[in-house]
Amino acid sequence: MKLRPLVAGSRGLAAAAVAALALGIGVTALMFAIVDGTVRRGLPVPRAGDVVHLERLPAPGSDPRASFVADERARLAEAGALSAAAAYQVAHVNVAAAGVTPRRWAAALVTGNTFAMLGVEAARGRIFDAPLDAGGVLPVLISDDVWRVQLGAEPSAVGRAIEANDVPAVVTGVMPPGFRFPFNQHLWIPIDERAGSLPVAVWGRLAPGVGVAEAASRLSAAYAAPPPASARVGVAPFTAFIQGPQVVRLLDMMFLAGLGVLAIACANVANLLLARGLARRRDFAIAAALGASRARIMRGRIAEGLALAAPGALLGVVLAYAGASAFTRAIAASSPPYWVSVVIDARVLAYAAAIALLSALAASALPSWRSGSAAVSAALSDEARGATSGSLHRTTAALIIVEVALAASVLIAAGLMARGIAKLAGAGYVFAVEEVTTGRVSLPARTYPGAGERRAFFMALHARLQALPGAAAALGTSMPFAAAPSTAFALGPSPRAPDEQWPTAHRVAVSPGYFAALGVNPLGGRDFEIGDGPDRTAVAIVNLSFALKHARREDLIGRTIRIGSSGAPPAVIVGIVPDLAVGNARGERPEAVYVPLFQQPVPPDAITVLARGGAAAGGIERALRDAVSSIDPALPLDRVATLETFRESVTWFYRVFGFLFLAFGLGALVLALIGVYAVMSFGVTRRRREIGTRMAFGATRGDIARMFLLEGSWRLAAGLAGGALLAAWLTPRLSLFLFRVSPRDPAVFAAALAIVAAVGLAACALPAWRAARQDPNACLREP
């Protein structure tokens, strides 16, 4: 059979089929590029698929320690599952040098075999090969960014003396551009492998012929202590482990959603080809009677599917390219791991070609089978009756039900994401967000080894912050939207329950003026004072959520609270403050306890600076940096940003993946609309003789319209029911990525189903209206 009748005789059908396949292939290719670029491709090193990360999985009732120690690396390397094993720690390092501004960089302490295992060499200088160079100077490798940004891209940077956390060091080499192993590190320092009890993260390369599951089994057997108190070893591809199971699960769900859109597209094309095949059934039957084999007829229909898939694949790649560019721009501000690269490369093009071929075969398989099985008598009989074959009617109905179910389920998931985006965009806070500038100061242990030195620095910095003209500034161990540690607590001087049964709340140590810097005042009681020091009675402030949950009908002011453990001295609650989004941006577990920074027996080694007002953003940033450098010129103020910018950086994935799901949902809805309309419209065309006969026997135009509407409505109802069930299974797996939205929000379910129902009924109504307006005489006169 020739292709010309399909294209030349049904240009609208061909255009609809190409558009459907382009959307399905484009969405699926984009999700393949995202999953491949973030997780599956692996690190940008030779034999990336062999690089795995190890995880210590404690057995129930055993040591809960979650990390390995340095001494255990050798035992893991000798288990036969790995060709080599290495270890690392992550840290932040203040880098200072003569004539340059101090800066703080993410760093990794690594074992000496790290770079040989990765197969990476220094772009300038050399890889360090000993823990310490002559004279006890620490060897340091720096990234291309450190070399360019802080050291001015000077060729003499290799061999230059610097200070890393106030420790004398020397730059031994500059790594290639873009290299930032293991996540986004910019400095590499040799780890002290002599400290056998040092907690480390362990990774390695799989031995030849050993898979991930076999490696986990071998390593667990070699690592395990005598049962039953034995730990196991988990093994995962390096990039999948670093991204975390939640992100991998979300990407998998997104990929499934993309496949759902592709399935709708294939069902659409299959329906369109079935409709076109029925219109040409007499041609196929006559061709068979004249000697054309069944295989030849089927090959012709498959060729038609391929002819539609080729331009669909090209347009799909264009859509995927545009989507990849938009996705890359959207995640740029979130500082994704250095290996993340969402590009339309040869792997993605090969995948797009493969799914285009499979889509063409899937969409044309049923139409080609039916065309090849056409018989002359059956074809002529169907034409004489002017009725659609019963089996074909059932087939197209089933395809429509599947389309509607998939579209409804994807749209429900998209609706949940969209509602989360709306809540995120409209989230109101009782504290200042846009006008608050924040930064981080970390104190090196070499210069500030004890509690006294750290407390003196914080008090001096606080005094300088209070002197800033027109600004409210303070210090805290955490800030709104940021992670904060949880602590056990007990109300009352003599708690009854053992400390392991105490409730928990977030704990934040803050200086006086912390709440004023955020633009809030205590709801009751007082703020911390500069005199709340080690020599005074311990005090604490709780937030509103804490008060409502643990003492709804009681006045907490003046009550005692034990914080941390049963042995800690009790503190007196002196105030209640509004909720300040402590712990995370989602507002989960919002209960918080604030304690005075200067009263802590062990001050932290890092602190957050917050300032509001006094100058424009650039001016207040300069003032904060000057306040820090006036105490210690070698200390940088790191991660300077407004609180609003920080909020955006920790909530980006809600917006990015929410918009992706929304795009998938709208695409699925459009495809379902096209599919329902095409099948109903073709049904009207094929049943014109039936319509004329019914009208000749007294059927009104309303009867004809109702007949087609009811026929389409039951298909919609079945599809909507299936979509609701599918979404009920799907959406709980997205709960971690829904911003303050229940994964089974009835309003979203109802709205999404109503939208699909309305669109589907509209797609049914137009053909039904056209059927009701048919001229019965003209219908009966048709051959």
KAKAJO-V373609 format. One record per residue. RES is the residue in one small letter. PHI is phi in whole degrees, -180 to 180 (NA if undefined). NEAR is the number of other ideal C-beta (glycine too) atoms within 12 Angstrom. Layout:
BEGIN
RES | PHI | NEAR
RES | PHI | NEAR
END
This chain:
BEGIN
m | NA | 31
k | -91 | 20
l | -86 | 22
r | -58 | 15
p | -60 | 23
l | -68 | 36
v | -80 | 21
a | -72 | 12
g | -87 | 17
s | -143 | 27
r | -64 | 15
g | -63 | 21
l | -63 | 35
a | -63 | 30
a | -64 | 22
a | -64 | 33
a | -66 | 47
v | -64 | 39
a | -63 | 30
a | -63 | 45
l | -66 | 53
a | -61 | 40
l | -65 | 41
g | -64 | 53
i | -68 | 50
g | -63 | 42
v | -64 | 49
t | -68 | 44
a | -64 | 48
l | -63 | 46
m | -67 | 46
f | -63 | 41
a | -63 | 44
i | -68 | 43
v | -65 | 37
d | -65 | 33
g | -76 | 33
t | -100 | 41
v | -131 | 38
r | -74 | 30
r | -68 | 30
g | 88 | 34
l | -66 | 38
p | -79 | 25
v | -135 | 29
p | -59 | 16
r | 51 | 19
a | -61 | 25
g | -66 | 21
d | -87 | 31
v | -83 | 40
v | -129 | 42
h | -112 | 40
l | -105 | 45
e | -134 | 33
r | -84 | 33
l | -114 | 25
p | -63 | 24
a | -77 | 21
p | -56 | 13
g | 82 | 11
s | -102 | 19
d | -54 | 17
p | -78 | 13
r | -55 | 17
a | -97 | 17
s | -115 | 26
f | -83 | 38
v | -117 | 27
a | -57 | 29
d | -64 | 20
e | -80 | 31
r | -61 | 38
a | -63 | 25
r | -65 | 28
l | -67 | 40
a | -68 | 31
e | -90 | 19
a | -77 | 32
g | 89 | 22
a | -92 | 35
l | -119 | 38
s | -78 | 24
a | -166 | 31
a | -135 | 40
a | -136 | 41
a | -140 | 40
y | -153 | 41
q | -129 | 32
v | -105 | 28
a | -157 | 30
h | -122 | 30
v | -128 | 41
n | -82 | 42
v | -109 | 43
a | -132 | 32
a | -158 | 29
a | -62 | 13
g | 83 | 14
v | -127 | 23
t | -76 | 23
p | -60 | 31
r | -142 | 33
r | -108 | 33
w | -128 | 37
a | -70 | 33
a | -133 | 38
a | -133 | 39
l | -93 | 38
v | -127 | 41
t | -75 | 37
g | -65 | 27
n | -90 | 28
t | -58 | 41
f | -75 | 30
a | -66 | 20
m | -66 | 34
l | -77 | 37
g | 74 | 22
v | -120 | 28
e | -113 | 19
a | -70 | 28
a | -75 | 24
r | -137 | 29
g | 76 | 26
r | -141 | 21
i | -76 | 31
f | -68 | 35
d | -126 | 20
a | -149 | 17
p | -58 | 20
l | -136 | 24
d | -82 | 21
a | -59 | 10
g | 81 | 11
g | 75 | 13
v | -82 | 25
l | -77 | 35
p | -77 | 38
v | -135 | 47
l | -99 | 48
i | -120 | 48
s | -80 | 38
d | -61 | 26
d | -66 | 27
v | -61 | 39
w | -61 | 37
r | -83 | 18
v | -78 | 19
q | -95 | 32
l | -102 | 35
g | 69 | 16
a | 57 | 19
e | -74 | 21
p | -59 | 15
s | -82 | 17
a | -63 | 33
v | -68 | 28
g | 93 | 23
r | -76 | 32
a | -81 | 27
i | -135 | 39
e | -123 | 31
a | -113 | 39
n | 54 | 35
d | 69 | 25
v | -98 | 27
p | -59 | 23
a | -146 | 35
v | -136 | 31
v | -79 | 40
t | -91 | 33
g | -171 | 32
v | -117 | 36
m | -80 | 38
p | -62 | 27
p | -57 | 19
g | 89 | 21
f | -81 | 37
r | -147 | 34
f | -60 | 40
p | -91 | 37
f | -119 | 28
n | -143 | 25
q | -83 | 34
h | -122 | 40
l | -133 | 46
w | -130 | 45
i | -127 | 40
p | -66 | 36
i | -81 | 35
d | -80 | 20
e | -73 | 27
r | -76 | 13
a | -83 | 18
g | -64 | 18
s | -94 | 15
l | -70 | 23
p | -67 | 23
v | -141 | 37
a | -97 | 37
v | -115 | 44
w | -140 | 42
g | -168 | 42
r | -112 | 36
l | -65 | 36
a | -68 | 24
p | -54 | 14
g | 81 | 12
v | -104 | 24
g | -92 | 19
v | -64 | 29
a | -65 | 17
e | -66 | 21
a | -62 | 39
a | -62 | 30
s | -65 | 21
r | -65 | 30
l | -67 | 40
s | -64 | 29
a | -66 | 21
a | -77 | 26
y | -88 | 37
a | -61 | 26
a | -82 | 19
p | -56 | 9
p | -67 | 14
p | -88 | 13
a | -81 | 15
s | -126 | 21
a | -95 | 34
r | -110 | 26
v | -117 | 37
g | -92 | 27
v | -128 | 39
a | -147 | 29
p | -52 | 32
f | -55 | 40
t | -67 | 37
a | -66 | 33
f | -66 | 28
i | -67 | 33
q | -67 | 30
g | 95 | 22
p | -63 | 18
q | -67 | 18
v | -66 | 29
v | -61 | 25
r | -64 | 24
l | -62 | 35
l | -62 | 39
d | -64 | 26
m | -66 | 38
m | -64 | 45
f | -65 | 33
l | -64 | 29
a | -63 | 45
g | -62 | 44
l | -65 | 31
g | -62 | 43
v | -63 | 50
l | -64 | 48
a | -63 | 38
i | -62 | 51
a | -61 | 53
c | -63 | 43
a | -63 | 46
n | -60 | 49
v | -64 | 53
a | -60 | 44
n | -64 | 46
l | -65 | 45
l | -70 | 51
l | -63 | 46
a | -63 | 41
r | -66 | 43
g | -66 | 47
l | -66 | 37
a | -64 | 27
r | -108 | 31
r | -63 | 35
r | -63 | 25
d | -60 | 29
f | -66 | 37
a | -65 | 29
i | -67 | 21
a | -62 | 28
a | -66 | 28
a | -67 | 19
l | -88 | 13
g | 114 | 10
a | -69 | 23
s | -74 | 16
r | -62 | 23
a | -63 | 17
r | -65 | 21
i | -63 | 36
m | -66 | 30
r | -62 | 23
g | -63 | 33
r | -68 | 44
i | -65 | 31
a | -62 | 27
e | -63 | 41
g | -62 | 41
l | -67 | 31
a | -64 | 30
l | -78 | 47
a | -71 | 40
a | -61 | 27
p | -66 | 24
g | -62 | 43
a | -66 | 38
l | -62 | 23
l | -65 | 30
g | -63 | 45
v | -64 | 35
v | -62 | 23
l | -63 | 33
a | -64 | 40
y | -62 | 25
a | -63 | 23
g | -65 | 37
a | -64 | 35
s | -64 | 19
a | -66 | 22
f | -65 | 36
t | -62 | 25
r | -66 | 15
a | -68 | 24
i | -94 | 28
a | -60 | 17
a | -73 | 20
s | -89 | 26
s | 52 | 20
p | -67 | 29
p | -52 | 31
y | -63 | 30
w | -84 | 32
v | -67 | 35
s | -149 | 29
v | -95 | 38
v | -134 | 25
i | -92 | 31
d | -106 | 21
a | -61 | 14
r | -63 | 22
v | -69 | 35
l | -64 | 25
a | -64 | 19
y | -65 | 34
a | -61 | 43
a | -63 | 25
a | -66 | 21
i | -72 | 40
a | -65 | 40
l | -64 | 24
l | -65 | 27
s | -64 | 45
a | -62 | 38
l | -66 | 29
a | -65 | 31
a | -73 | 45
s | -101 | 40
a | -62 | 25
l | -68 | 33
p | -60 | 46
s | -68 | 34
w | -63 | 26
r | -68 | 35
s | -66 | 42
g | -69 | 29
s | -96 | 24
a | -66 | 36
a | -118 | 23
v | -60 | 20
s | -64 | 16
a | -65 | 24
a | -62 | 28
l | -67 | 19
s | -64 | 17
d | -61 | 30
e | -65 | 26
a | -65 | 14
r | -77 | 18
g | 67 | 27
a | -116 | 21
t | -78 | 33
s | -54 | 28
g | -61 | 13
s | -67 | 18
l | -65 | 35
h | -58 | 26
r | -66 | 16
t | -65 | 28
t | -65 | 40
a | -63 | 32
a | -64 | 25
l | -64 | 40
i | -64 | 48
i | -61 | 34
v | -64 | 34
e | -58 | 52
v | -65 | 50
a | -64 | 39
l | -65 | 44
a | -63 | 51
a | -65 | 47
s | -66 | 45
v | -67 | 49
l | -68 | 51
i | -64 | 51
a | -60 | 52
a | -64 | 42
g | -64 | 42
l | -63 | 44
m | -63 | 44
a | -64 | 35
r | -66 | 33
g | -62 | 39
i | -62 | 30
a | -64 | 23
k | -67 | 26
l | -65 | 32
a | -67 | 19
g | -98 | 12
a | -63 | 25
g | -105 | 13
y | -131 | 25
v | -82 | 20
f | -114 | 33
a | -71 | 29
v | -126 | 30
e | -68 | 21
e | -95 | 25
v | -99 | 44
t | -101 | 43
t | -126 | 43
g | -160 | 39
r | -132 | 32
v | -122 | 43
s | -118 | 37
l | -101 | 36
p | -64 | 30
a | -66 | 19
r | -67 | 20
t | -90 | 24
y | -125 | 31
p | -77 | 16
g | -121 | 17
a | -63 | 21
g | -63 | 16
e | -65 | 21
r | -68 | 33
r | -64 | 30
a | -62 | 20
f | -63 | 35
f | -63 | 43
m | -68 | 29
a | -66 | 26
l | -66 | 40
h | -62 | 38
a | -63 | 23
r | -69 | 30
l | -67 | 42
q | -67 | 26
a | -86 | 19
l | -66 | 33
p | -66 | 16
g | 73 | 16
a | -113 | 31
a | -107 | 32
a | -137 | 41
a | -162 | 44
l | -125 | 46
g | -161 | 46
t | -77 | 38
s | -151 | 36
m | -143 | 45
p | -54 | 45
f | 76 | 35
a | -100 | 29
a | -63 | 23
a | -141 | 34
p | -66 | 22
s | -96 | 25
t | -137 | 31
a | -79 | 27
f | -148 | 38
a | -146 | 32
l | -81 | 32
g | 101 | 21
p | -72 | 16
s | -131 | 11
p | -63 | 24
r | -84 | 13
a | -80 | 16
p | -63 | 11
d | -63 | 20
e | -71 | 12
q | -105 | 13
w | -68 | 26
p | -71 | 25
t | -125 | 25
a | -152 | 36
h | -68 | 39
r | -119 | 36
v | -133 | 46
a | -95 | 43
v | -135 | 47
s | -91 | 44
p | -57 | 35
g | 91 | 34
y | -61 | 48
f | -71 | 39
a | -66 | 28
a | -64 | 41
l | -93 | 44
g | 78 | 27
v | -125 | 33
n | -120 | 22
p | -58 | 26
l | -77 | 26
g | -163 | 22
g | 78 | 26
r | -131 | 24
d | -87 | 31
f | -69 | 38
e | -120 | 20
i | -64 | 20
g | -81 | 17
d | -77 | 32
g | -116 | 24
p | -63 | 20
d | -91 | 11
r | -116 | 18
t | -59 | 20
a | -63 | 30
v | -129 | 38
a | -152 | 45
i | -126 | 47
v | -116 | 46
n | -94 | 43
l | -63 | 27
s | -61 | 28
f | -61 | 40
a | -64 | 34
l | -69 | 19
k | -81 | 23
h | -107 | 28
a | -155 | 24
r | -59 | 12
r | -107 | 9
e | -124 | 17
d | -89 | 16
l | -80 | 35
i | -61 | 23
g | 93 | 21
r | -79 | 28
t | -97 | 25
i | -142 | 39
r | -98 | 32
i | -120 | 43
g | 104 | 29
s | -164 | 17
s | -67 | 21
g | -89 | 12
a | -75 | 27
p | -67 | 22
p | -70 | 25
a | -116 | 38
v | -101 | 30
i | -75 | 38
v | -111 | 32
g | -165 | 39
i | -129 | 36
v | -122 | 40
p | -65 | 32
d | -70 | 33
l | -120 | 44
a | 52 | 39
v | -80 | 43
g | 98 | 32
n | -169 | 27
a | -79 | 34
r | -78 | 27
g | 80 | 27
e | -80 | 21
r | 44 | 22
p | -81 | 31
e | -64 | 32
a | -143 | 45
v | -122 | 49
y | -107 | 49
v | -127 | 45
p | -69 | 45
l | -61 | 40
f | -79 | 40
q | -99 | 36
q | -78 | 35
p | -66 | 22
v | -125 | 18
p | -63 | 33
p | -71 | 32
d | -96 | 29
a | -147 | 33
i | -144 | 41
t | -99 | 44
v | -104 | 48
l | -126 | 49
a | -145 | 49
r | -134 | 35
g | 80 | 25
g | 94 | 27
a | -170 | 21
a | -66 | 15
a | -55 | 26
g | -64 | 14
g | -69 | 19
i | -70 | 35
e | -63 | 30
r | -63 | 21
a | -65 | 31
l | -67 | 42
r | -63 | 31
d | -66 | 21
a | -64 | 33
v | -72 | 39
s | -68 | 22
s | -68 | 20
i | -92 | 26
d | -145 | 30
p | -61 | 20
a | -86 | 31
l | -93 | 39
p | -90 | 34
l | -95 | 38
d | -104 | 30
r | 55 | 30
v | -75 | 30
a | -167 | 32
t | -75 | 29
l | -64 | 38
e | -65 | 24
t | -63 | 25
f | -64 | 32
r | -60 | 33
e | -62 | 25
s | -71 | 25
v | -96 | 28
t | -122 | 32
w | -61 | 28
f | -69 | 38
y | -61 | 39
r | -72 | 32
v | -63 | 36
f | -74 | 41
g | -65 | 35
f | -67 | 28
l | -63 | 42
f | -63 | 48
l | -63 | 31
a | -62 | 34
f | -62 | 45
g | -64 | 42
l | -66 | 28
g | -62 | 41
a | -63 | 51
l | -65 | 40
v | -63 | 33
l | -64 | 47
a | -64 | 51
l | -60 | 37
i | -61 | 38
g | -64 | 52
v | -64 | 48
y | -64 | 35
a | -63 | 40
v | -67 | 47
m | -66 | 43
s | -64 | 32
f | -66 | 35
g | -61 | 39
v | -64 | 36
t | -63 | 28
r | -74 | 33
r | -111 | 34
r | -61 | 32
r | -63 | 28
e | -63 | 29
i | -62 | 38
g | -62 | 23
t | -63 | 22
r | -62 | 29
m | -67 | 29
a | -64 | 18
f | -94 | 14
g | 108 | 11
a | -68 | 23
t | -84 | 15
r | -63 | 22
g | -64 | 17
d | -64 | 19
i | -65 | 34
a | -62 | 30
r | -62 | 21
m | -59 | 28
f | -73 | 41
l | -65 | 30
l | -65 | 19
e | -63 | 29
g | -73 | 39
s | -68 | 27
w | -70 | 21
r | -65 | 39
l | -61 | 41
a | -61 | 26
a | -64 | 26
g | -65 | 41
l | -65 | 38
a | -63 | 22
g | -63 | 28
g | -65 | 42
a | -65 | 32
l | -66 | 20
l | -63 | 33
a | -67 | 42
a | -63 | 25
w | -80 | 20
l | -79 | 35
t | -65 | 38
p | -58 | 20
r | -76 | 27
l | -105 | 42
s | -59 | 25
l | -68 | 25
f | -112 | 36
l | -106 | 38
f | -82 | 36
r | 56 | 27
v | -131 | 32
s | -72 | 20
p | -66 | 29
r | -125 | 25
d | -60 | 29
p | -63 | 21
a | -66 | 18
v | -68 | 35
f | -57 | 32
a | -65 | 19
a | -66 | 22
a | -65 | 40
l | -65 | 35
a | -66 | 22
i | -64 | 33
v | -62 | 46
a | -63 | 34
a | -65 | 22
v | -64 | 35
g | -64 | 41
l | -66 | 30
a | -63 | 23
a | -66 | 38
c | -81 | 41
a | -68 | 29
l | -63 | 25
p | -63 | 34
a | -64 | 34
w | -64 | 23
r | -66 | 25
a | -64 | 39
a | -69 | 26
r | -94 | 21
q | -68 | 32
d | -85 | 18
p | -60 | 26
n | -64 | 15
a | -66 | 14
c | -65 | 27
l | -75 | 20
r | -79 | 14
e | -68 | 21
p | -70 | 11
END
